[in-house]
Amino acid sequence: MSTNVETFMADLDAGTVQDKLGTMLSLVAASVVDTGKQGKVAISFDIKQIGNSHQVEISNKLAYARPTARGKQNEEETTVTPMHVGTGGDMSFFPENQVEMFGKNKENSHA
């Protein structure tokens, strides 16, 4: 099994990373077309274990350089999101085998 990238990106910082990436891509693309100069959007991930658990801390950095008439404008932002690591390194916001916390107890049901 491998990490579902679409879900992973949506889970980062409660979906705001995905939104910010979309905005950065659009800003840079518009500036490239307006100026005829090259732009850049970069995303990087630093991953470290949280204690001795099966969780990791994903530190992601979004950065862009968009061309302007007389130079370029740069911006970067870093956020951190904890993730669970499952079988084969599959990362997700929720644990692989999450136990039902508020399920009905068959022994105590009054039918």
Backbone as CSV, one residue per row, in Angstrom:
resi,resn,N_x,N_y,N_z,CA_x,CA_y,CA_z,C_x,C_y,C_z
1,MET,0.843,-1.179,0.000,0.000,0.000,0.000,0.886,1.239,0.000
2,SER,0.439,2.276,-0.645,1.186,3.534,-0.640,0.249,4.675,-0.241
3,THR,0.842,5.784,0.131,0.081,6.942,0.567,-0.755,7.498,-0.580
4,ASN,-2.012,7.728,-0.325,-2.904,8.350,-1.300,-2.581,9.841,-1.308
5,VAL,-1.931,10.308,-2.349,-1.433,11.681,-2.406,-2.572,12.698,-2.381
6,GLU,-3.656,12.405,-3.042,-4.785,13.331,-3.062,-5.344,13.540,-1.647
7,THR,-5.538,12.449,-0.916,-6.031,12.530,0.462,-4.987,13.172,1.365
8,PHE,-3.721,12.808,1.182,-2.620,13.366,1.974,-2.584,14.888,1.856
9,MET,-2.648,15.396,0.639,-2.619,16.841,0.422,-3.843,17.516,1.046
10,ALA,-5.001,16.862,0.956,-6.218,17.425,1.536,-6.158,17.449,3.061
11,ASP,-5.416,16.505,3.661,-5.291,16.430,5.120,-4.299,17.442,5.687
12,LEU,-3.335,17.898,4.896,-2.316,18.816,5.406,-2.941,20.115,5.884
13,ASP,-2.702,20.439,7.131,-3.201,21.666,7.751,-4.684,21.884,7.437
14,ALA,-5.458,20.806,7.586,-6.919,20.825,7.397,-7.335,21.332,6.006
15,GLY,-6.542,21.033,4.996,-6.894,21.394,3.621,-6.391,22.747,3.168
16,THR,-5.835,23.537,4.077,-5.396,24.878,3.679,-4.159,24.838,2.790
17,VAL,-3.317,23.819,2.945,-2.114,23.713,2.109,-2.519,23.541,0.649
18,GLN,-3.491,22.709,0.406,-3.971,22.469,-0.952,-4.524,23.764,-1.562
19,ASP,-5.281,24.499,-0.776,-5.844,25.771,-1.253,-4.741,26.787,-1.556
20,LYS,-3.764,26.892,-0.650,-2.661,27.846,-0.838,-1.815,27.483,-2.055
21,LEU,-1.596,26.189,-2.267,-0.834,25.744,-3.429,-1.553,26.154,-4.715
22,GLY,-2.857,25.965,-4.745,-3.639,26.369,-5.918,-3.535,27.860,-6.182
23,THR,-3.601,28.663,-5.119,-3.482,30.113,-5.259,-2.101,30.497,-5.776
24,MET,-1.056,29.885,-5.207,0.313,30.192,-5.639,0.524,29.834,-7.101
25,LEU,0.039,28.685,-7.520,0.177,28.270,-8.920,-0.486,29.283,-9.850
26,SER,-1.666,29.751,-9.480,-2.381,30.722,-10.313,-1.664,32.068,-10.355
27,LEU,-1.178,32.538,-9.195,-0.448,33.818,-9.154,0.794,33.783,-10.040
28,VAL,1.543,32.707,-9.924,2.781,32.596,-10.701,2.467,32.475,-12.187
29,ALA,1.494,31.652,-12.530,1.140,31.485,-13.946,0.691,32.807,-14.560
30,ALA,-0.129,33.569,-13.848,-0.589,34.865,-14.363,0.581,35.828,-14.541
31,SER,1.516,35.835,-13.592,2.682,36.718,-13.692,3.604,36.316,-14.834
32,VAL,3.748,35.026,-15.054,4.578,34.534,-16.159,3.996,34.999,-17.495
33,VAL,2.681,34.880,-17.641,2.027,35.304,-18.885,2.115,36.823,-19.047
34,ASP,1.960,37.574,-17.954,2.011,39.039,-18.016,3.401,39.580,-18.353
35,THR,4.447,38.908,-17.838,5.808,39.434,-18.007,6.640,38.700,-19.045
36,GLY,6.249,37.486,-19.388,7.054,36.675,-20.309,8.295,36.101,-19.639
37,LYS,8.397,36.238,-18.317,9.547,35.717,-17.557,9.145,34.452,-16.808
38,GLN,10.142,33.689,-16.411,9.921,32.423,-15.716,9.588,32.646,-14.243
39,GLY,8.708,31.789,-13.699,8.369,31.797,-12.276,8.621,30.427,-11.690
40,LYS,8.399,30.306,-10.384,8.670,29.028,-9.734,7.741,28.834,-8.546
41,VAL,7.232,27.600,-8.386,6.472,27.183,-7.217,7.129,25.905,-6.722
42,ALA,7.404,25.852,-5.416,8.058,24.668,-4.844,7.338,24.230,-3.578
43,ILE,7.293,22.927,-3.378,6.752,22.370,-2.145,7.758,21.345,-1.634
44,SER,8.026,21.390,-0.327,8.949,20.418,0.252,8.380,19.891,1.559
45,PHE,8.760,18.670,1.896,8.281,18.017,3.105,9.462,17.565,3.949
46,ASP,9.431,17.880,5.245,10.359,17.309,6.215,9.512,16.412,7.098
47,ILE,9.971,15.176,7.300,9.187,14.190,8.043,10.008,13.690,9.220
48,LYS,9.427,13.796,10.447,10.131,13.256,11.612,9.143,12.528,12.504
49,GLN,9.647,11.512,13.184,8.820,10.687,14.050,8.407,11.471,15.296
50,ILE,7.192,11.224,15.765,6.700,11.824,16.996,6.934,10.814,18.116
51,GLY,7.911,11.091,18.966,8.248,10.181,20.061,8.595,8.797,19.541
52,ASN,8.046,7.763,20.187,8.252,6.374,19.750,6.985,5.811,19.122
53,SER,6.123,6.687,18.655,4.824,6.278,18.132,4.899,5.892,16.653
54,HIS,3.749,5.529,16.140,3.597,5.276,14.700,3.019,6.514,14.038
55,GLN,3.457,7.672,14.533,3.038,8.941,13.958,4.266,9.730,13.538
56,VAL,4.063,10.560,12.535,5.121,11.456,12.072,4.576,12.869,12.019
57,GLU,5.499,13.806,12.077,5.168,15.215,11.932,5.607,15.623,10.538
58,ILE,4.657,16.084,9.741,4.948,16.526,8.384,5.070,18.045,8.410
59,SER,6.265,18.530,8.164,6.478,19.966,8.042,6.584,20.244,6.548
60,ASN,5.608,20.983,6.036,5.632,21.265,4.604,5.879,22.751,4.371
61,LYS,6.679,23.029,3.359,6.973,24.412,3.002,6.513,24.654,1.572
62,LEU,5.688,25.682,1.408,5.277,26.143,0.087,6.032,27.435,-0.178
63,ALA,6.582,27.554,-1.360,7.306,28.772,-1.724,7.054,29.081,-3.188
64,TYR,7.039,30.384,-3.487,6.925,30.770,-4.890,7.750,32.010,-5.159
65,ALA,8.125,32.133,-6.419,8.787,33.336,-6.928,8.040,33.694,-8.209
66,ARG,7.363,34.817,-8.165,6.628,35.233,-9.364,7.300,36.465,-9.960
67,PRO,7.455,36.457,-11.269,8.145,37.577,-11.910,7.297,38.846,-11.892
68,THR,7.978,39.976,-11.770,7.332,41.288,-11.861,8.033,42.057,-12.984
69,ALA,7.549,43.225,-13.291,8.134,44.025,-14.368,9.611,44.351,-14.100
70,ARG,9.964,44.516,-12.819,11.340,44.916,-12.493,12.093,43.918,-11.632
71,GLY,11.606,42.724,-11.513,12.297,41.722,-10.671,11.390,40.548,-10.388
72,LYS,11.274,40.194,-9.101,10.393,39.099,-8.726,9.909,39.299,-7.296
73,GLN,8.794,38.661,-6.983,8.233,38.682,-5.645,8.285,37.266,-5.101
74,ASN,8.794,37.110,-3.871,8.930,35.796,-3.239,8.073,35.713,-1.987
75,GLU,7.587,34.519,-1.731,6.879,34.265,-0.477,7.008,32.788,-0.157
76,GLU,7.079,32.471,1.146,7.075,31.068,1.563,6.293,30.944,2.850
77,GLU,5.754,29.754,3.063,4.972,29.478,4.263,5.191,28.036,4.670
78,THR,5.337,27.812,5.976,5.539,26.470,6.505,4.445,26.148,7.507
79,THR,3.876,24.955,7.406,2.913,24.464,8.385,3.310,23.054,8.796
80,VAL,2.751,22.594,9.908,3.079,21.268,10.452,1.784,20.505,10.708
81,THR,1.760,19.230,10.299,0.592,18.371,10.489,1.042,17.000,10.977
82,PRO,0.433,16.471,12.050,0.750,15.101,12.467,0.001,14.102,11.588
83,MET,0.643,12.992,11.272,0.019,11.942,10.463,0.308,10.580,11.096
84,HIS,-0.591,9.650,10.881,-0.392,8.268,11.311,0.296,7.510,10.175
85,VAL,1.157,6.573,10.551,1.851,5.751,9.562,1.336,4.322,9.700
86,GLY,0.771,3.814,8.621,0.206,2.474,8.625,1.100,1.490,7.901
87,THR,0.505,0.415,7.466,1.189,-0.658,6.768,1.934,-0.137,5.542
88,GLY,3.193,-0.493,5.443,4.004,-0.113,4.283,4.331,1.367,4.216
89,GLY,4.102,2.103,5.317,4.419,3.530,5.325,3.282,4.421,4.869
90,ASP,2.105,3.840,4.665,0.934,4.612,4.240,0.630,5.682,5.287
91,MET,0.667,6.955,4.880,0.403,8.057,5.802,-1.001,8.585,5.599
92,SER,-1.697,8.823,6.724,-3.024,9.434,6.679,-3.273,10.150,8.000
93,PHE,-4.239,11.044,7.985,-4.562,11.807,9.179,-5.167,10.901,10.255
94,PHE,-5.898,9.872,9.831,-6.546,8.952,10.758,-5.785,7.635,10.814
95,PRO,-5.774,6.983,11.985,-5.064,5.702,12.097,-5.704,4.643,11.203
96,GLU,-4.890,3.694,10.787,-5.333,2.621,9.894,-6.449,1.784,10.510
97,ASN,-6.313,1.456,11.780,-7.284,0.601,12.473,-7.939,1.370,13.612
98,GLN,-8.682,2.394,13.272,-9.327,3.211,14.297,-10.473,2.434,14.927
99,VAL,-10.499,2.412,16.255,-11.525,1.683,16.996,-12.761,2.567,17.132
100,GLU,-13.922,1.946,16.990,-15.185,2.655,17.152,-15.327,3.054,18.622
101,MET,-15.356,4.359,18.887,-15.421,4.830,20.273,-16.852,4.886,20.801
102,PHE,-17.793,5.185,19.966,-19.155,5.406,20.428,-20.139,4.438,19.771
103,GLY,-19.667,3.231,19.468,-20.538,2.239,18.840,-21.502,1.633,19.836
104,LYS,-22.505,0.962,19.323,-23.469,0.305,20.200,-22.862,-0.956,20.760
105,ASN,-23.068,-1.188,22.022,-22.611,-2.395,22.693,-23.729,-3.427,22.586
106,LYS,-23.509,-4.522,21.888,-24.548,-5.528,21.637,-25.052,-6.141,22.928
107,GLU,-24.185,-6.295,23.944,-24.582,-6.924,25.205,-25.527,-6.035,25.991
108,ASN,-25.389,-4.716,25.861,-26.211,-3.792,26.637,-27.396,-3.224,25.877
109,SER,-27.635,-3.698,24.671,-28.755,-3.134,23.898,-30.065,-3.716,24.413
110,HIS,-31.069,-2.899,24.436,-32.400,-3.299,24.885,-33.332,-3.284,23.690
111,ALA,-33.466,-4.422,23.067,-34.314,-4.490,21.877,-35.656,-5.044,22.186
